[in-house]
Amino acid sequence: MTLATSPAAWPLPLFRRATPASSDAGEDLGVIVKDVEAPQGPAMLTVRRTARDDVQDRQVYLTLDGEEWGTIFYGKEITREIAPGRHTLKANNTLVRKSVVFDVKPGEHVRYQCINKAHWTAMMFMAFLGAAFLTVKLVREKD
């Protein structure tokens, strides 16, 4: 294999390369202005526990994609950066587990409300066992 030594085979300097006319800028280059304006970078995930129908008792353990993330108590929220794509969020109140799968885009902020709620059989359990049966819910909040 021989290297081309003639100047015609070399790439042109940037100032000599052809530039598109202003009328067709972006059409042939595959660049869409909307793509450039869209937010880029990491996404955010927030889980809060502030619902009125929460029993306001016991902690809820959160895991994200199989990795322990944190513990959330009533009246608190927890936030972290996440990579764009598909994720699995799990909540566990040591008795009941709930998981949700969600997709997130670059720059998007996904918010969930975590609710530790008494089951309809709670009064029966309180009468016989002295402890209530609590369920956990994860509800996605609207943007």
Phi and psi in radians as a Rosetta constraint file:
Dihedral C 1 N 2 CA 2 C 2 CIRCULARHARMONIC -1.952 0.35
Dihedral N 2 CA 2 C 2 N 3 CIRCULARHARMONIC 2.564 0.35
Dihedral C 2 N 3 CA 3 C 3 CIRCULARHARMONIC -1.426 0.35
Dihedral N 3 CA 3 C 3 N 4 CIRCULARHARMONIC 2.465 0.35
Dihedral C 3 N 4 CA 4 C 4 CIRCULARHARMONIC -1.263 0.35
Dihedral N 4 CA 4 C 4 N 5 CIRCULARHARMONIC 2.195 0.35
Dihedral C 4 N 5 CA 5 C 5 CIRCULARHARMONIC -1.825 0.35
Dihedral N 5 CA 5 C 5 N 6 CIRCULARHARMONIC -0.167 0.35
Dihedral C 5 N 6 CA 6 C 6 CIRCULARHARMONIC -1.390 0.35
Dihedral N 6 CA 6 C 6 N 7 CIRCULARHARMONIC 2.444 0.35
Dihedral C 6 N 7 CA 7 C 7 CIRCULARHARMONIC -1.043 0.35
Dihedral N 7 CA 7 C 7 N 8 CIRCULARHARMONIC -0.416 0.35
Dihedral C 7 N 8 CA 8 C 8 CIRCULARHARMONIC -1.179 0.35
Dihedral N 8 CA 8 C 8 N 9 CIRCULARHARMONIC -0.438 0.35
Dihedral C 8 N 9 CA 9 C 9 CIRCULARHARMONIC -1.479 0.35
Dihedral N 9 CA 9 C 9 N 10 CIRCULARHARMONIC -0.256 0.35
Dihedral C 9 N 10 CA 10 C 10 CIRCULARHARMONIC -1.321 0.35
Dihedral N 10 CA 10 C 10 N 11 CIRCULARHARMONIC 2.659 0.35
Dihedral C 10 N 11 CA 11 C 11 CIRCULARHARMONIC -1.212 0.35
Dihedral N 11 CA 11 C 11 N 12 CIRCULARHARMONIC 2.546 0.35
Dihedral C 11 N 12 CA 12 C 12 CIRCULARHARMONIC -1.236 0.35
Dihedral N 12 CA 12 C 12 N 13 CIRCULARHARMONIC 2.573 0.35
Dihedral C 12 N 13 CA 13 C 13 CIRCULARHARMONIC -1.102 0.35
Dihedral N 13 CA 13 C 13 N 14 CIRCULARHARMONIC 2.762 0.35
Dihedral C 13 N 14 CA 14 C 14 CIRCULARHARMONIC -0.999 0.35
Dihedral N 14 CA 14 C 14 N 15 CIRCULARHARMONIC -0.675 0.35
Dihedral C 14 N 15 CA 15 C 15 CIRCULARHARMONIC -1.256 0.35
Dihedral N 15 CA 15 C 15 N 16 CIRCULARHARMONIC -0.232 0.35
Dihedral C 15 N 16 CA 16 C 16 CIRCULARHARMONIC -1.794 0.35
Dihedral N 16 CA 16 C 16 N 17 CIRCULARHARMONIC -0.133 0.35
Dihedral C 16 N 17 CA 17 C 17 CIRCULARHARMONIC -1.277 0.35
Dihedral N 17 CA 17 C 17 N 18 CIRCULARHARMONIC 2.609 0.35
Dihedral C 17 N 18 CA 18 C 18 CIRCULARHARMONIC -1.215 0.35
Dihedral N 18 CA 18 C 18 N 19 CIRCULARHARMONIC 2.399 0.35
Dihedral C 18 N 19 CA 19 C 19 CIRCULARHARMONIC -1.980 0.35
Dihedral N 19 CA 19 C 19 N 20 CIRCULARHARMONIC 2.518 0.35
Dihedral C 19 N 20 CA 20 C 20 CIRCULARHARMONIC -1.194 0.35
Dihedral N 20 CA 20 C 20 N 21 CIRCULARHARMONIC 2.620 0.35
Dihedral C 20 N 21 CA 21 C 21 CIRCULARHARMONIC -1.169 0.35
Dihedral N 21 CA 21 C 21 N 22 CIRCULARHARMONIC 2.740 0.35
Dihedral C 21 N 22 CA 22 C 22 CIRCULARHARMONIC -1.093 0.35
Dihedral N 22 CA 22 C 22 N 23 CIRCULARHARMONIC -0.444 0.35
Dihedral C 22 N 23 CA 23 C 23 CIRCULARHARMONIC -1.271 0.35
Dihedral N 23 CA 23 C 23 N 24 CIRCULARHARMONIC -0.535 0.35
Dihedral C 23 N 24 CA 24 C 24 CIRCULARHARMONIC -1.997 0.35
Dihedral N 24 CA 24 C 24 N 25 CIRCULARHARMONIC 0.440 0.35
Dihedral C 24 N 25 CA 25 C 25 CIRCULARHARMONIC -1.143 0.35
Dihedral N 25 CA 25 C 25 N 26 CIRCULARHARMONIC 2.255 0.35
Dihedral C 25 N 26 CA 26 C 26 CIRCULARHARMONIC 1.591 0.35
Dihedral N 26 CA 26 C 26 N 27 CIRCULARHARMONIC -0.228 0.35
Dihedral C 26 N 27 CA 27 C 27 CIRCULARHARMONIC -1.347 0.35
Dihedral N 27 CA 27 C 27 N 28 CIRCULARHARMONIC -0.865 0.35
Dihedral C 27 N 28 CA 28 C 28 CIRCULARHARMONIC -1.515 0.35
Dihedral N 28 CA 28 C 28 N 29 CIRCULARHARMONIC -0.242 0.35
Dihedral C 28 N 29 CA 29 C 29 CIRCULARHARMONIC -1.500 0.35
Dihedral N 29 CA 29 C 29 N 30 CIRCULARHARMONIC -0.210 0.35
Dihedral C 29 N 30 CA 30 C 30 CIRCULARHARMONIC 1.359 0.35
Dihedral N 30 CA 30 C 30 N 31 CIRCULARHARMONIC 0.245 0.35
Dihedral C 30 N 31 CA 31 C 31 CIRCULARHARMONIC -1.782 0.35
Dihedral N 31 CA 31 C 31 N 32 CIRCULARHARMONIC 2.252 0.35
Dihedral C 31 N 32 CA 32 C 32 CIRCULARHARMONIC -1.931 0.35
Dihedral N 32 CA 32 C 32 N 33 CIRCULARHARMONIC 2.296 0.35
Dihedral C 32 N 33 CA 33 C 33 CIRCULARHARMONIC -1.034 0.35
Dihedral N 33 CA 33 C 33 N 34 CIRCULARHARMONIC -0.623 0.35
Dihedral C 33 N 34 CA 34 C 34 CIRCULARHARMONIC -1.054 0.35
Dihedral N 34 CA 34 C 34 N 35 CIRCULARHARMONIC -0.642 0.35
Dihedral C 34 N 35 CA 35 C 35 CIRCULARHARMONIC -1.097 0.35
Dihedral N 35 CA 35 C 35 N 36 CIRCULARHARMONIC -0.644 0.35
Dihedral C 35 N 36 CA 36 C 36 CIRCULARHARMONIC -1.276 0.35
Dihedral N 36 CA 36 C 36 N 37 CIRCULARHARMONIC -0.603 0.35
Dihedral C 36 N 37 CA 37 C 37 CIRCULARHARMONIC -1.354 0.35
Dihedral N 37 CA 37 C 37 N 38 CIRCULARHARMONIC -0.377 0.35
Dihedral C 37 N 38 CA 38 C 38 CIRCULARHARMONIC -1.158 0.35
Dihedral N 38 CA 38 C 38 N 39 CIRCULARHARMONIC 2.504 0.35
Dihedral C 38 N 39 CA 39 C 39 CIRCULARHARMONIC -1.116 0.35
Dihedral N 39 CA 39 C 39 N 40 CIRCULARHARMONIC 2.429 0.35
Dihedral C 39 N 40 CA 40 C 40 CIRCULARHARMONIC -2.068 0.35
Dihedral N 40 CA 40 C 40 N 41 CIRCULARHARMONIC 2.946 0.35
Dihedral C 40 N 41 CA 41 C 41 CIRCULARHARMONIC 1.796 0.35
Dihedral N 41 CA 41 C 41 N 42 CIRCULARHARMONIC -2.905 0.35
Dihedral C 41 N 42 CA 42 C 42 CIRCULARHARMONIC -1.230 0.35
Dihedral N 42 CA 42 C 42 N 43 CIRCULARHARMONIC 2.778 0.35
Dihedral C 42 N 43 CA 43 C 43 CIRCULARHARMONIC -1.750 0.35
Dihedral N 43 CA 43 C 43 N 44 CIRCULARHARMONIC 2.987 0.35
Dihedral C 43 N 44 CA 44 C 44 CIRCULARHARMONIC -2.181 0.35
Dihedral N 44 CA 44 C 44 N 45 CIRCULARHARMONIC 2.592 0.35
Dihedral C 44 N 45 CA 45 C 45 CIRCULARHARMONIC -2.265 0.35
Dihedral N 45 CA 45 C 45 N 46 CIRCULARHARMONIC 2.239 0.35
Dihedral C 45 N 46 CA 46 C 46 CIRCULARHARMONIC -2.182 0.35
Dihedral N 46 CA 46 C 46 N 47 CIRCULARHARMONIC 2.302 0.35
Dihedral C 46 N 47 CA 47 C 47 CIRCULARHARMONIC -2.098 0.35
Dihedral N 47 CA 47 C 47 N 48 CIRCULARHARMONIC 2.187 0.35
Dihedral C 47 N 48 CA 48 C 48 CIRCULARHARMONIC -2.140 0.35
Dihedral N 48 CA 48 C 48 N 49 CIRCULARHARMONIC 2.714 0.35
Dihedral C 48 N 49 CA 49 C 49 CIRCULARHARMONIC -2.249 0.35
Dihedral N 49 CA 49 C 49 N 50 CIRCULARHARMONIC 1.350 0.35
Dihedral C 49 N 50 CA 50 C 50 CIRCULARHARMONIC -2.279 0.35
Dihedral N 50 CA 50 C 50 N 51 CIRCULARHARMONIC 0.247 0.35
Dihedral C 50 N 51 CA 51 C 51 CIRCULARHARMONIC -1.202 0.35
Dihedral N 51 CA 51 C 51 N 52 CIRCULARHARMONIC 2.542 0.35
Dihedral C 51 N 52 CA 52 C 52 CIRCULARHARMONIC -1.201 0.35
Dihedral N 52 CA 52 C 52 N 53 CIRCULARHARMONIC -0.507 0.35
Dihedral C 52 N 53 CA 53 C 53 CIRCULARHARMONIC -1.561 0.35
Dihedral N 53 CA 53 C 53 N 54 CIRCULARHARMONIC 0.176 0.35
Dihedral C 53 N 54 CA 54 C 54 CIRCULARHARMONIC -1.279 0.35
Dihedral N 54 CA 54 C 54 N 55 CIRCULARHARMONIC 2.483 0.35
Dihedral C 54 N 55 CA 55 C 55 CIRCULARHARMONIC -1.303 0.35
Dihedral N 55 CA 55 C 55 N 56 CIRCULARHARMONIC -0.132 0.35
Dihedral C 55 N 56 CA 56 C 56 CIRCULARHARMONIC 1.061 0.35
Dihedral N 56 CA 56 C 56 N 57 CIRCULARHARMONIC 0.510 0.35
Dihedral C 56 N 57 CA 57 C 57 CIRCULARHARMONIC -2.365 0.35
Dihedral N 57 CA 57 C 57 N 58 CIRCULARHARMONIC 2.642 0.35
Dihedral C 57 N 58 CA 58 C 58 CIRCULARHARMONIC 1.185 0.35
Dihedral N 58 CA 58 C 58 N 59 CIRCULARHARMONIC 2.645 0.35
Dihedral C 58 N 59 CA 59 C 59 CIRCULARHARMONIC -1.578 0.35
Dihedral N 59 CA 59 C 59 N 60 CIRCULARHARMONIC 2.802 0.35
Dihedral C 59 N 60 CA 60 C 60 CIRCULARHARMONIC -2.167 0.35
Dihedral N 60 CA 60 C 60 N 61 CIRCULARHARMONIC 2.259 0.35
Dihedral C 60 N 61 CA 61 C 61 CIRCULARHARMONIC -1.632 0.35
Dihedral N 61 CA 61 C 61 N 62 CIRCULARHARMONIC 2.326 0.35
Dihedral C 61 N 62 CA 62 C 62 CIRCULARHARMONIC -1.959 0.35
Dihedral N 62 CA 62 C 62 N 63 CIRCULARHARMONIC 2.425 0.35
Dihedral C 62 N 63 CA 63 C 63 CIRCULARHARMONIC -2.260 0.35
Dihedral N 63 CA 63 C 63 N 64 CIRCULARHARMONIC 2.540 0.35
Dihedral C 63 N 64 CA 64 C 64 CIRCULARHARMONIC -2.195 0.35
Dihedral N 64 CA 64 C 64 N 65 CIRCULARHARMONIC 2.080 0.35
Dihedral C 64 N 65 CA 65 C 65 CIRCULARHARMONIC 0.965 0.35
Dihedral N 65 CA 65 C 65 N 66 CIRCULARHARMONIC 0.702 0.35
Dihedral C 65 N 66 CA 66 C 66 CIRCULARHARMONIC 1.431 0.35
Dihedral N 66 CA 66 C 66 N 67 CIRCULARHARMONIC -0.017 0.35
Dihedral C 66 N 67 CA 67 C 67 CIRCULARHARMONIC -1.863 0.35
Dihedral N 67 CA 67 C 67 N 68 CIRCULARHARMONIC 2.270 0.35
Dihedral C 67 N 68 CA 68 C 68 CIRCULARHARMONIC -1.051 0.35
Dihedral N 68 CA 68 C 68 N 69 CIRCULARHARMONIC 2.277 0.35
Dihedral C 68 N 69 CA 69 C 69 CIRCULARHARMONIC -1.888 0.35
Dihedral N 69 CA 69 C 69 N 70 CIRCULARHARMONIC -0.877 0.35
Dihedral C 69 N 70 CA 70 C 70 CIRCULARHARMONIC 3.090 0.35
Dihedral N 70 CA 70 C 70 N 71 CIRCULARHARMONIC 3.134 0.35
Dihedral C 70 N 71 CA 71 C 71 CIRCULARHARMONIC -2.055 0.35
Dihedral N 71 CA 71 C 71 N 72 CIRCULARHARMONIC 2.347 0.35
Dihedral C 71 N 72 CA 72 C 72 CIRCULARHARMONIC -2.142 0.35
Dihedral N 72 CA 72 C 72 N 73 CIRCULARHARMONIC 2.330 0.35
Dihedral C 72 N 73 CA 73 C 73 CIRCULARHARMONIC -1.891 0.35
Dihedral N 73 CA 73 C 73 N 74 CIRCULARHARMONIC 2.913 0.35
Dihedral C 73 N 74 CA 74 C 74 CIRCULARHARMONIC -1.078 0.35
Dihedral N 74 CA 74 C 74 N 75 CIRCULARHARMONIC 2.432 0.35
Dihedral C 74 N 75 CA 75 C 75 CIRCULARHARMONIC 1.493 0.35
Dihedral N 75 CA 75 C 75 N 76 CIRCULARHARMONIC 0.006 0.35
Dihedral C 75 N 76 CA 76 C 76 CIRCULARHARMONIC -1.964 0.35
Dihedral N 76 CA 76 C 76 N 77 CIRCULARHARMONIC 2.905 0.35
Dihedral C 76 N 77 CA 77 C 77 CIRCULARHARMONIC -2.462 0.35
Dihedral N 77 CA 77 C 77 N 78 CIRCULARHARMONIC 2.767 0.35
Dihedral C 77 N 78 CA 78 C 78 CIRCULARHARMONIC -2.381 0.35
Dihedral N 78 CA 78 C 78 N 79 CIRCULARHARMONIC 2.370 0.35
Dihedral C 78 N 79 CA 79 C 79 CIRCULARHARMONIC -2.321 0.35
Dihedral N 79 CA 79 C 79 N 80 CIRCULARHARMONIC 2.562 0.35
Dihedral C 79 N 80 CA 80 C 80 CIRCULARHARMONIC -2.722 0.35
Dihedral N 80 CA 80 C 80 N 81 CIRCULARHARMONIC 2.790 0.35
Dihedral C 80 N 81 CA 81 C 81 CIRCULARHARMONIC -1.405 0.35
Dihedral N 81 CA 81 C 81 N 82 CIRCULARHARMONIC 2.496 0.35
Dihedral C 81 N 82 CA 82 C 82 CIRCULARHARMONIC -2.368 0.35
Dihedral N 82 CA 82 C 82 N 83 CIRCULARHARMONIC 2.761 0.35
Dihedral C 82 N 83 CA 83 C 83 CIRCULARHARMONIC -1.360 0.35
Dihedral N 83 CA 83 C 83 N 84 CIRCULARHARMONIC 2.567 0.35
Dihedral C 83 N 84 CA 84 C 84 CIRCULARHARMONIC -1.071 0.35
Dihedral N 84 CA 84 C 84 N 85 CIRCULARHARMONIC 2.579 0.35
Dihedral C 84 N 85 CA 85 C 85 CIRCULARHARMONIC 2.298 0.35
Dihedral N 85 CA 85 C 85 N 86 CIRCULARHARMONIC -2.781 0.35
Dihedral C 85 N 86 CA 86 C 86 CIRCULARHARMONIC -1.640 0.35
Dihedral N 86 CA 86 C 86 N 87 CIRCULARHARMONIC 2.371 0.35
Dihedral C 86 N 87 CA 87 C 87 CIRCULARHARMONIC -2.375 0.35
Dihedral N 87 CA 87 C 87 N 88 CIRCULARHARMONIC 2.766 0.35
Dihedral C 87 N 88 CA 88 C 88 CIRCULARHARMONIC -2.126 0.35
Dihedral N 88 CA 88 C 88 N 89 CIRCULARHARMONIC 2.107 0.35
Dihedral C 88 N 89 CA 89 C 89 CIRCULARHARMONIC -1.878 0.35
Dihedral N 89 CA 89 C 89 N 90 CIRCULARHARMONIC 2.263 0.35
Dihedral C 89 N 90 CA 90 C 90 CIRCULARHARMONIC -2.160 0.35
Dihedral N 90 CA 90 C 90 N 91 CIRCULARHARMONIC 2.440 0.35
Dihedral C 90 N 91 CA 91 C 91 CIRCULARHARMONIC -2.123 0.35
Dihedral N 91 CA 91 C 91 N 92 CIRCULARHARMONIC 2.423 0.35
Dihedral C 91 N 92 CA 92 C 92 CIRCULARHARMONIC -2.445 0.35
Dihedral N 92 CA 92 C 92 N 93 CIRCULARHARMONIC 2.116 0.35
Dihedral C 92 N 93 CA 93 C 93 CIRCULARHARMONIC -1.790 0.35
Dihedral N 93 CA 93 C 93 N 94 CIRCULARHARMONIC 0.440 0.35
Dihedral C 93 N 94 CA 94 C 94 CIRCULARHARMONIC 1.278 0.35
Dihedral N 94 CA 94 C 94 N 95 CIRCULARHARMONIC -0.071 0.35
Dihedral C 94 N 95 CA 95 C 95 CIRCULARHARMONIC -2.190 0.35
Dihedral N 95 CA 95 C 95 N 96 CIRCULARHARMONIC -0.739 0.35
Dihedral C 95 N 96 CA 96 C 96 CIRCULARHARMONIC -2.187 0.35
Dihedral N 96 CA 96 C 96 N 97 CIRCULARHARMONIC 2.474 0.35
Dihedral C 96 N 97 CA 97 C 97 CIRCULARHARMONIC -2.061 0.35
Dihedral N 97 CA 97 C 97 N 98 CIRCULARHARMONIC 2.491 0.35
Dihedral C 97 N 98 CA 98 C 98 CIRCULARHARMONIC -2.341 0.35
Dihedral N 98 CA 98 C 98 N 99 CIRCULARHARMONIC 2.397 0.35
Dihedral C 98 N 99 CA 99 C 99 CIRCULARHARMONIC -2.328 0.35
Dihedral N 99 CA 99 C 99 N 100 CIRCULARHARMONIC 2.585 0.35
Dihedral C 99 N 100 CA 100 C 100 CIRCULARHARMONIC -2.338 0.35
Dihedral N 100 CA 100 C 100 N 101 CIRCULARHARMONIC 2.527 0.35
Dihedral C 100 N 101 CA 101 C 101 CIRCULARHARMONIC -1.931 0.35
Dihedral N 101 CA 101 C 101 N 102 CIRCULARHARMONIC 2.309 0.35
Dihedral C 101 N 102 CA 102 C 102 CIRCULARHARMONIC -2.491 0.35
Dihedral N 102 CA 102 C 102 N 103 CIRCULARHARMONIC 2.737 0.35
Dihedral C 102 N 103 CA 103 C 103 CIRCULARHARMONIC -1.907 0.35
Dihedral N 103 CA 103 C 103 N 104 CIRCULARHARMONIC 2.524 0.35
Dihedral C 103 N 104 CA 104 C 104 CIRCULARHARMONIC -2.352 0.35
Dihedral N 104 CA 104 C 104 N 105 CIRCULARHARMONIC 2.448 0.35
Dihedral C 104 N 105 CA 105 C 105 CIRCULARHARMONIC -1.685 0.35
Dihedral N 105 CA 105 C 105 N 106 CIRCULARHARMONIC 2.824 0.35
Dihedral C 105 N 106 CA 106 C 106 CIRCULARHARMONIC -1.033 0.35
Dihedral N 106 CA 106 C 106 N 107 CIRCULARHARMONIC 2.306 0.35
Dihedral C 106 N 107 CA 107 C 107 CIRCULARHARMONIC 1.428 0.35
Dihedral N 107 CA 107 C 107 N 108 CIRCULARHARMONIC -0.064 0.35
Dihedral C 107 N 108 CA 108 C 108 CIRCULARHARMONIC -1.431 0.35
Dihedral N 108 CA 108 C 108 N 109 CIRCULARHARMONIC 2.610 0.35
Dihedral C 108 N 109 CA 109 C 109 CIRCULARHARMONIC -2.040 0.35
Dihedral N 109 CA 109 C 109 N 110 CIRCULARHARMONIC 1.922 0.35
Dihedral C 109 N 110 CA 110 C 110 CIRCULARHARMONIC -1.668 0.35
Dihedral N 110 CA 110 C 110 N 111 CIRCULARHARMONIC 2.340 0.35
Dihedral C 110 N 111 CA 111 C 111 CIRCULARHARMONIC -2.199 0.35
Dihedral N 111 CA 111 C 111 N 112 CIRCULARHARMONIC 2.362 0.35
Dihedral C 111 N 112 CA 112 C 112 CIRCULARHARMONIC -2.176 0.35
Dihedral N 112 CA 112 C 112 N 113 CIRCULARHARMONIC 2.535 0.35
Dihedral C 112 N 113 CA 113 C 113 CIRCULARHARMONIC -1.792 0.35
Dihedral N 113 CA 113 C 113 N 114 CIRCULARHARMONIC 2.169 0.35
Dihedral C 113 N 114 CA 114 C 114 CIRCULARHARMONIC -1.745 0.35
Dihedral N 114 CA 114 C 114 N 115 CIRCULARHARMONIC 2.204 0.35
Dihedral C 114 N 115 CA 115 C 115 CIRCULARHARMONIC -2.160 0.35
Dihedral N 115 CA 115 C 115 N 116 CIRCULARHARMONIC 2.102 0.35
Dihedral C 115 N 116 CA 116 C 116 CIRCULARHARMONIC -1.739 0.35
Dihedral N 116 CA 116 C 116 N 117 CIRCULARHARMONIC 1.768 0.35
Dihedral C 116 N 117 CA 117 C 117 CIRCULARHARMONIC -2.062 0.35
Dihedral N 117 CA 117 C 117 N 118 CIRCULARHARMONIC 2.578 0.35
Dihedral C 117 N 118 CA 118 C 118 CIRCULARHARMONIC -1.253 0.35
Dihedral N 118 CA 118 C 118 N 119 CIRCULARHARMONIC 2.362 0.35
Dihedral C 118 N 119 CA 119 C 119 CIRCULARHARMONIC -1.279 0.35
Dihedral N 119 CA 119 C 119 N 120 CIRCULARHARMONIC 2.784 0.35
Dihedral C 119 N 120 CA 120 C 120 CIRCULARHARMONIC -1.103 0.35
Dihedral N 120 CA 120 C 120 N 121 CIRCULARHARMONIC -0.341 0.35
Dihedral C 120 N 121 CA 121 C 121 CIRCULARHARMONIC -1.609 0.35
Dihedral N 121 CA 121 C 121 N 122 CIRCULARHARMONIC 0.192 0.35
Dihedral C 121 N 122 CA 122 C 122 CIRCULARHARMONIC -1.034 0.35
Dihedral N 122 CA 122 C 122 N 123 CIRCULARHARMONIC -0.744 0.35
Dihedral C 122 N 123 CA 123 C 123 CIRCULARHARMONIC -1.143 0.35
Dihedral N 123 CA 123 C 123 N 124 CIRCULARHARMONIC -0.635 0.35
Dihedral C 123 N 124 CA 124 C 124 CIRCULARHARMONIC -1.139 0.35
Dihedral N 124 CA 124 C 124 N 125 CIRCULARHARMONIC -0.779 0.35
Dihedral C 124 N 125 CA 125 C 125 CIRCULARHARMONIC -1.131 0.35
Dihedral N 125 CA 125 C 125 N 126 CIRCULARHARMONIC -0.685 0.35
Dihedral C 125 N 126 CA 126 C 126 CIRCULARHARMONIC -1.080 0.35
Dihedral N 126 CA 126 C 126 N 127 CIRCULARHARMONIC -0.688 0.35
Dihedral C 126 N 127 CA 127 C 127 CIRCULARHARMONIC -1.190 0.35
Dihedral N 127 CA 127 C 127 N 128 CIRCULARHARMONIC -0.709 0.35
Dihedral C 127 N 128 CA 128 C 128 CIRCULARHARMONIC -1.658 0.35
Dihedral N 128 CA 128 C 128 N 129 CIRCULARHARMONIC -0.611 0.35
Dihedral C 128 N 129 CA 129 C 129 CIRCULARHARMONIC -1.914 0.35
Dihedral N 129 CA 129 C 129 N 130 CIRCULARHARMONIC -0.335 0.35
Dihedral C 129 N 130 CA 130 C 130 CIRCULARHARMONIC 1.433 0.35
Dihedral N 130 CA 130 C 130 N 131 CIRCULARHARMONIC 0.133 0.35
Dihedral C 130 N 131 CA 131 C 131 CIRCULARHARMONIC -2.438 0.35
Dihedral N 131 CA 131 C 131 N 132 CIRCULARHARMONIC 2.517 0.35
Dihedral C 131 N 132 CA 132 C 132 CIRCULARHARMONIC -1.603 0.35
Dihedral N 132 CA 132 C 132 N 133 CIRCULARHARMONIC 2.623 0.35
Dihedral C 132 N 133 CA 133 C 133 CIRCULARHARMONIC -1.545 0.35
Dihedral N 133 CA 133 C 133 N 134 CIRCULARHARMONIC 1.960 0.35
Dihedral C 133 N 134 CA 134 C 134 CIRCULARHARMONIC -1.852 0.35
Dihedral N 134 CA 134 C 134 N 135 CIRCULARHARMONIC 2.399 0.35
Dihedral C 134 N 135 CA 135 C 135 CIRCULARHARMONIC -1.843 0.35
Dihedral N 135 CA 135 C 135 N 136 CIRCULARHARMONIC 2.777 0.35
Dihedral C 135 N 136 CA 136 C 136 CIRCULARHARMONIC -2.124 0.35
Dihedral N 136 CA 136 C 136 N 137 CIRCULARHARMONIC 2.425 0.35
Dihedral C 136 N 137 CA 137 C 137 CIRCULARHARMONIC -2.212 0.35
Dihedral N 137 CA 137 C 137 N 138 CIRCULARHARMONIC 2.559 0.35
Dihedral C 137 N 138 CA 138 C 138 CIRCULARHARMONIC -2.111 0.35
Dihedral N 138 CA 138 C 138 N 139 CIRCULARHARMONIC 2.005 0.35
Dihedral C 138 N 139 CA 139 C 139 CIRCULARHARMONIC -2.049 0.35
Dihedral N 139 CA 139 C 139 N 140 CIRCULARHARMONIC 2.144 0.35
Dihedral C 139 N 140 CA 140 C 140 CIRCULARHARMONIC -1.291 0.35
Dihedral N 140 CA 140 C 140 N 141 CIRCULARHARMONIC 2.281 0.35
Dihedral C 140 N 141 CA 141 C 141 CIRCULARHARMONIC -1.501 0.35
Dihedral N 141 CA 141 C 141 N 142 CIRCULARHARMONIC 2.589 0.35
Dihedral C 141 N 142 CA 142 C 142 CIRCULARHARMONIC -1.338 0.35
Dihedral N 142 CA 142 C 142 N 143 CIRCULARHARMONIC 2.622 0.35
